[in-house]
Amino acid sequence: MKGIGQNFDEFLKEQDIFDEVNELAAKKIITYQLKQAMQEQNLTKSAIAKKMKTSRVAIDNILDPAFNTSIDSLERFAYVLGKKLTISLS
C-alpha cells in the first residue's frame, strides 16, 4: 500500500476489488435513476410490475443493486418509464 495520497483507484486495484466496486457503483446509479423516474411519475413498484407483466418481487430485485439483474430487465424497466437505457464503454 502506497499510503497517504494514494490514488483511490490504485488502492482498489491493490485490494483486488476495483472491478467489483465499479460494477456495484454503476448498478447503484442506475437503480437510483430508475427510482427517481418512478417518483417523478408517481408510479409504485406494483404499477411498474403490472406494466412490465411481472411480479412486484421482480421489481424489488431489479431495484436491488446487489441482485444480478439482466440488461434486458433494465431496458424494459426504463422503457415503461419512457426512458432509454444507455450503456457505454470508456
N, C-alpha and C positions, 0 to 999 in steps of 0.2 A: 504494500500500500504506500502510495506516494506521500500521503499526509495532507496537511493544511494546504488549501489552494488547488487541490487535485480536481480535475475536470470530473463532473458527476457521471458523464457517460463512461469515462475511463474506469471510474470506481465500479459501476455496474458491470462492466465487462470483466474486471478483475474478479468480481464476486460470481461471475458466470451466470448473471441474471438479467443481462441487458435486453435480450430478445423478449423474455417473459414480461419484464416491466413495461416495455414499449407496447407489447400486444395488449396488456391489461389497460394501459393508459388510453389506447385507441378505442377499445371497447367501452370504456367509461365515457369518453367524449361522445361516441355515437349514441349510447343509451341516454345520456344527458340531453342530447339534441332531440331524440325521439320523445322523451318525457316533456320537454319544453313545448314541442309542437302539439302534443296532446293537450297540455294545459291551455295553450293559446286558442285551441279549437274546442275547448270544453268537452273533450272526449274521455270517457272512462276506459279502463282496461277491458271491461265487458263489452263496450261498444266497439272497440278495436277488434276484439276476438270475433264478434259477430260479423263484422265487415270482412275479416280475413278467413271466415269459416273455420275457426279453430277454437280451442278452449282458452279460458282465462289463465289457466296454469301455463299454457304455451306462451302466452303474452308475458307472464311473470318471468319465464325462463329467458325470453328474448331480452327483457329489460335487466337481466342479471348479468353484469359484466363477467362474472366468473363462470357462467354457463357457456358451453361451446355451441354458439348459435351459428347457423349457416348463413352465408351471404344471401342466399335466396330468401330466407326468412326476413332478413333485414331489409331487402329490397321490397318485399311485399308489404311490410310494415310501413316503410316510407311511402310507398305508392298510396296506401289507404289514407295517409296524411296529406296527400297531394304533393309529396316531396320526391326527390330522386336521390338515391344513394350514389355517391361518387367516391371511387377509390383510386388513389394514385400512388405511383412509385416515386421515390426520390433518391 
